[in-house]
Amino acid sequence: MGAIQENPYPFTNPGGLQKGVVNPVTVASTTAMPAPSALISTVSGTVAITTIAVPWPGFTGKISYIPTAAFTGATGGTADGTNMPIGLAFTAVIGKVLDLSFDGAKWYPSYVS
């Protein structure tokens, strides 16, 4: 029996969304954040986020944001199939990595402020 090989880059399959682990482009915060193209993204701006698009249908797991400004996450966003709501309000701290876990229904932050 051969060795089990795990994929260390969770965004490469099935979505094929990344070539690296870090998105080289800084993304501005917006109410409806676009689907991440990498595991780690730098986020600028101070606009409150109410939804984040999932990278591909059926995605569950974690993404990481590196804040360059104190944006917030607000509950009350409406799921529309691609854009999924924030499950717990938070305030991102500049320079402190914010992990967001998606359980198939909502995004949950690793800290609230």
Sequence and secondary structure as in RCSB ss.txt:
>XXXX:A:sequence
MGAIQENPYPFTNPGGLQKGVVNPVTVASTTAMPAPSALISTVSGTVAITTIAVPWPGFTGKISYIPTAAFTGAT
GGTADGTNMPIGLAFTAVIGKVLDLSFDGAKWYPSYVS
>XXXX:A:secstr
       S TTSSSS   SSSB SS EE  SEE   SSSEEEEES   B EEE SSTT  EEEEEEESS  EE S
     SSEEEBSS EE  TTS EEEEE SS EEES   
